Amino acid sequence: MSTGCDNCDNWYHGDCINVTEKEAKHIKHYYCQKCREENPDLRTIFRIVPVQEPQSESKPKDTSTSERNEPSVKEEKPKKIKKVKPPKEKSKKGKDL
């Protein structure tokens, strides 16, 4: 596996530039060490690769939230709060104060 510099068009073995075959498949722009030394603004850029989470074989895939990339959070309805009036105090003779 070889990777070409997008600036000088020289080609390099992956082992010589410390790039694995898996990494090389995702390189969008590669610049060799010599070109990067001459122009520090040059940077090797990789394509974004989505990461798939491993699934257990026993559970079916839940596509309701994963397709929308939203966390699976169960929404709860707000609870109704009853207003309770405090009891009226009665005097010893049974009359209201």
C-alpha angles and dihedrals in degrees: 000000000000133000125208126219111241091213108044099017093231116144126226135192111246091233090055094053097036095247118137122219089249091053092045090059089061100044112119097178125009125190122186124234093257093053092046091052090051092046114023090190090072113098132176108246125203127203116247110256119196113234117225118210115229114252127214114239094229097061123062116232114268103221096173093092106011093067090055093044091233124137114256101244120157110228118222124209114239113261119242114243119213118215110228121199115218114246117262114252116239127206121239090263091056097255124130116251 
